[in-house]
Amino acid sequence: MTIMNVSIPESMKAWVEQQAGSGRCADASDYVRHLIQCDQERLAKIAHVQALVTEGIESGVGRRSMAALKKAAIIK
């Protein structure tokens, strides 16, 4: 692992230390790694949804009726 120094306001430092001290994470570094991982996962989900939207737009106008779409959307 490598070391990175980051400047944050005192209020954020206190928050990180509080979260680390709560037992949710081993220490401040673990908490920050967790936040970064969550952000990476969130961005990956957004990229996936955007790809699906782009695919839908590029597929053109659909031919099914609203009733057919609603029927197909029902999970069995």
Secondary structure by P-SEA (a helix, b strand, c coil): cbbbbbbbcaaaaaaaaaaaaccccccaaaaaaaaaaaaaaaaaaaaaaaaaaaaaaacccccccaaaaaaaaccc
